[in-house]
Amino acid sequence: MVLFAALRLKQSVTAAQKAGIAAAFAGIAVVALGRGGGVEATPAGVGFMLFSAVAIAFYYVWSIKLIERQMSAIAVT
């Protein structure tokens, strides 16, 4: 989400956000590579998890501009 916001909304990425992104991807790698606890991750499952995270981030960031546009149209009418 932070990466999309940086690209779409021209927001800067702080060091804490960069660390959070690294921690999130490390967590995904641990889940994807882990073989303990009776739970196994398939490549398709990991792919769906990543796709889901990217899709919701895309929605949140891109919807900001749409909401702003709708609110300005409502204010005019």
C-alpha positions as a Markdown table, in Angstrom:
| # | Residue | x | y | z |
|---|---|---|---|---|
| 1 | Met | 0.0 | 0.0 | 0.0 |
| 2 | Val | 2.9 | 2.3 | 0.8 |
| 3 | Leu | 4.5 | 1.7 | -2.5 |
| 4 | Phe | 1.2 | 2.4 | -4.4 |
| 5 | Ala | 0.7 | 5.6 | -2.4 |
| 6 | Ala | 4.2 | 6.7 | -3.1 |
| 7 | Leu | 3.6 | 6.2 | -6.9 |
| 8 | Arg | 0.0 | 7.4 | -7.2 |
| 9 | Leu | -0.2 | 10.1 | -4.5 |
| 10 | Lys | 3.4 | 11.2 | -4.6 |
| 11 | Gln | 3.9 | 10.5 | -0.9 |
| 12 | Ser | 7.3 | 10.0 | 0.5 |
| 13 | Val | 8.2 | 6.6 | 2.1 |
| 14 | Thr | 9.7 | 6.9 | 5.5 |
| 15 | Ala | 12.4 | 4.6 | 7.0 |
| 16 | Ala | 9.8 | 3.1 | 9.3 |
| 17 | Gln | 7.6 | 2.3 | 6.3 |
| 18 | Lys | 10.5 | 0.7 | 4.4 |
| 19 | Ala | 11.2 | -1.4 | 7.5 |
| 20 | Gly | 7.6 | -2.4 | 7.7 |
| 21 | Ile | 7.6 | -3.5 | 4.0 |
| 22 | Ala | 10.7 | -5.6 | 4.6 |
| 23 | Ala | 9.2 | -7.2 | 7.7 |
| 24 | Ala | 5.9 | -8.0 | 5.8 |
| 25 | Phe | 7.8 | -9.7 | 2.9 |
| 26 | Ala | 10.0 | -11.5 | 5.4 |
| 27 | Gly | 6.8 | -12.8 | 7.1 |
| 28 | Ile | 5.4 | -14.0 | 3.8 |
| 29 | Ala | 8.7 | -15.8 | 3.0 |
| 30 | Val | 8.5 | -17.5 | 6.5 |
| 31 | Val | 5.0 | -18.7 | 5.8 |
| 32 | Ala | 5.8 | -19.8 | 2.3 |
| 33 | Leu | 8.9 | -21.6 | 3.2 |
| 34 | Gly | 7.8 | -23.0 | 6.6 |
| 35 | Arg | 7.1 | -26.7 | 6.9 |
| 36 | Gly | 6.2 | -27.0 | 10.6 |
| 37 | Gly | 3.0 | -27.1 | 12.6 |
| 38 | Gly | 1.1 | -29.3 | 10.1 |
| 39 | Val | 0.4 | -26.4 | 7.8 |
| 40 | Glu | 1.8 | -26.3 | 4.3 |
| 41 | Ala | 1.8 | -23.5 | 1.9 |
| 42 | Thr | 1.4 | -24.2 | -1.8 |
| 43 | Pro | 2.7 | -21.9 | -4.5 |
| 44 | Ala | -0.8 | -21.2 | -5.6 |
| 45 | Gly | -1.8 | -20.3 | -2.0 |
| 46 | Val | 1.1 | -17.9 | -1.6 |
| 47 | Gly | 0.3 | -16.4 | -5.0 |
| 48 | Phe | -3.3 | -15.8 | -4.0 |
| 49 | Met | -2.1 | -14.2 | -0.7 |
| 50 | Leu | 0.2 | -11.8 | -2.5 |
| 51 | Phe | -2.4 | -11.0 | -5.1 |
| 52 | Ser | -5.0 | -10.3 | -2.4 |
| 53 | Ala | -2.6 | -7.9 | -0.6 |
| 54 | Val | -1.7 | -6.1 | -3.8 |
| 55 | Ala | -5.4 | -5.9 | -4.9 |
| 56 | Ile | -6.6 | -4.3 | -1.6 |
| 57 | Ala | -3.7 | -1.9 | -1.6 |
| 58 | Phe | -4.5 | -0.9 | -5.1 |
| 59 | Tyr | -8.1 | -0.4 | -4.2 |
| 60 | Tyr | -7.4 | 1.8 | -1.1 |
| 61 | Val | -4.9 | 4.0 | -2.9 |
| 62 | Trp | -6.7 | 4.5 | -6.2 |
| 63 | Ser | -10.1 | 5.0 | -4.5 |
| 64 | Ile | -8.8 | 8.1 | -2.7 |
| 65 | Lys | -8.7 | 10.0 | -6.0 |
| 66 | Leu | -12.1 | 8.7 | -7.0 |
| 67 | Ile | -13.6 | 9.8 | -3.7 |
| 68 | Glu | -12.1 | 13.2 | -4.0 |
| 69 | Arg | -13.5 | 13.6 | -7.5 |
| 70 | Gln | -17.0 | 12.5 | -6.3 |
| 71 | Met | -16.9 | 14.8 | -3.3 |
| 72 | Ser | -16.0 | 17.8 | -5.4 |
| 73 | Ala | -18.9 | 16.9 | -7.8 |
| 74 | Ile | -21.3 | 16.7 | -4.9 |
| 75 | Ala | -20.0 | 20.0 | -3.5 |
| 76 | Val | -20.7 | 21.7 | -6.8 |
| 77 | Thr | -24.3 | 20.5 | -7.2 |
